[in-house]
Amino acid sequence: MKQNLHPDYHFVTVVMTDGTQYQTRTTWGDADARLQLVIDSKNHPAYTGERKVMDSMGRIEKFKNKYGPKA
């Protein structure tokens, strides 16, 4: 078996969006690092069932005004 083939497997602290924390083992980052989540099961629409309507009309108009034909 080859030596030093596998990455370091260590504990990190995961911080949820509501501030709760837990420890898990991973190869991500350094030992005792903190992983701050932006989206998790407590606020993602797939888990909460809430739908958020995005205002695409304003975005499209802004894009057209910025990159559309110059008058």
C-alpha positions as a Markdown table, in Angstrom:
| # | Residue | x | y | z |
|---|---|---|---|---|
| 1 | Met | 0.0 | 0.0 | 0.0 |
| 2 | Lys | 1.3 | 3.5 | -0.9 |
| 3 | Gln | 2.2 | 5.7 | 2.0 |
| 4 | Asn | 0.7 | 9.3 | 2.4 |
| 5 | Leu | -1.9 | 8.6 | -0.3 |
| 6 | His | -5.0 | 9.7 | 1.6 |
| 7 | Pro | -5.7 | 13.3 | 2.7 |
| 8 | Asp | -5.8 | 14.3 | 6.3 |
| 9 | Tyr | -9.1 | 13.4 | 8.0 |
| 10 | His | -9.8 | 15.7 | 10.9 |
| 11 | Phe | -12.5 | 17.5 | 13.0 |
| 12 | Val | -14.0 | 20.8 | 11.9 |
| 13 | Thr | -16.8 | 22.9 | 13.4 |
| 14 | Val | -19.8 | 23.6 | 11.2 |
| 15 | Val | -21.8 | 26.7 | 12.0 |
| 16 | Met | -25.4 | 26.7 | 10.8 |
| 17 | Thr | -27.2 | 29.9 | 9.6 |
| 18 | Asp | -29.0 | 30.2 | 13.0 |
| 19 | Gly | -25.8 | 30.0 | 14.9 |
| 20 | Thr | -26.0 | 26.4 | 16.1 |
| 21 | Gln | -22.7 | 24.5 | 15.8 |
| 22 | Tyr | -21.7 | 20.9 | 15.6 |
| 23 | Gln | -18.5 | 19.0 | 14.9 |
| 24 | Thr | -17.9 | 16.6 | 12.1 |
| 25 | Arg | -14.9 | 14.9 | 10.4 |
| 26 | Thr | -13.8 | 15.9 | 7.0 |
| 27 | Thr | -10.9 | 16.5 | 4.7 |
| 28 | Trp | -11.9 | 20.1 | 4.1 |
| 29 | Gly | -9.7 | 22.9 | 5.5 |
| 30 | Asp | -7.4 | 22.5 | 8.5 |
| 31 | Ala | -7.9 | 20.8 | 11.8 |
| 32 | Asp | -10.2 | 22.7 | 14.1 |
| 33 | Ala | -11.4 | 25.1 | 11.3 |
| 34 | Arg | -14.9 | 26.7 | 11.2 |
| 35 | Leu | -17.2 | 26.1 | 8.2 |
| 36 | Gln | -19.8 | 28.9 | 8.2 |
| 37 | Leu | -22.9 | 27.8 | 6.1 |
| 38 | Val | -24.8 | 30.4 | 4.1 |
| 39 | Ile | -27.6 | 28.0 | 3.1 |
| 40 | Asp | -28.7 | 24.9 | 5.1 |
| 41 | Ser | -31.7 | 22.8 | 5.7 |
| 42 | Lys | -33.2 | 25.5 | 8.1 |
| 43 | Asn | -33.6 | 28.1 | 5.4 |
| 44 | His | -33.4 | 26.4 | 2.0 |
| 45 | Pro | -36.8 | 26.3 | 0.2 |
| 46 | Ala | -36.4 | 22.6 | -0.7 |
| 47 | Tyr | -36.5 | 21.8 | 3.0 |
| 48 | Thr | -38.8 | 24.5 | 4.3 |
| 49 | Gly | -41.5 | 24.3 | 1.5 |
| 50 | Glu | -41.5 | 28.1 | 1.2 |
| 51 | Arg | -41.3 | 29.6 | -2.3 |
| 52 | Lys | -39.6 | 32.9 | -3.0 |
| 53 | Val | -40.5 | 34.8 | -6.1 |
| 54 | Met | -37.6 | 36.5 | -7.8 |
| 55 | Asp | -38.2 | 39.8 | -9.6 |
| 56 | Ser | -36.7 | 38.8 | -12.9 |
| 57 | Met | -38.4 | 41.6 | -14.7 |
| 58 | Gly | -36.2 | 44.2 | -13.0 |
| 59 | Arg | -33.1 | 42.2 | -13.6 |
| 60 | Ile | -33.8 | 41.8 | -17.3 |
| 61 | Glu | -34.5 | 45.5 | -17.8 |
| 62 | Lys | -31.3 | 46.4 | -15.9 |
| 63 | Phe | -29.3 | 44.1 | -18.2 |
| 64 | Lys | -30.9 | 45.5 | -21.3 |
| 65 | Asn | -30.2 | 49.1 | -20.2 |
| 66 | Lys | -26.6 | 48.2 | -19.4 |
| 67 | Tyr | -25.7 | 46.0 | -22.4 |
| 68 | Gly | -28.5 | 46.8 | -25.0 |
| 69 | Pro | -28.0 | 48.8 | -28.1 |
| 70 | Lys | -26.8 | 52.3 | -27.6 |
| 71 | Ala | -29.2 | 55.0 | -28.9 |
